[in-house]
Amino acid sequence: MPDGMQNAGKERGRVLTPAFTLARRLLSREFAAEYLGMGLSTFDREVKEGRLPKSFRPTEGLIRWDVRDLDGWIEAEKERQLAAPGSDWDDA
């Protein structure tokens, strides 16, 4: 553990909110849509039509998207668009 981290988030016996935000691997529908820069209705439509990664249930009643799957989709989509004839990201 790095120096000073063993007491990170504690002060005089109470737990404090850390000064950093932990990156989450599993995202709710709302956070997954935000992560991709989409509105909820667009996200829902893209998932329903099979253009975005599917969700999974890590526990009963909990639906999540894996950030690694979303990142994979982003990379694949970039490659697909860059390979398309007439594609020019400089115009974006």
Secondary structure, 3 states (H helix, E strand, C coil): CCCCCCCCCEECCEECCCCCCCCCCEECHHHHHHHHCCCHHHHHHHHHCCCCCCCEEEECCEEEEEHHHHHHHHHHHHHHHHHCCCCCHHHC
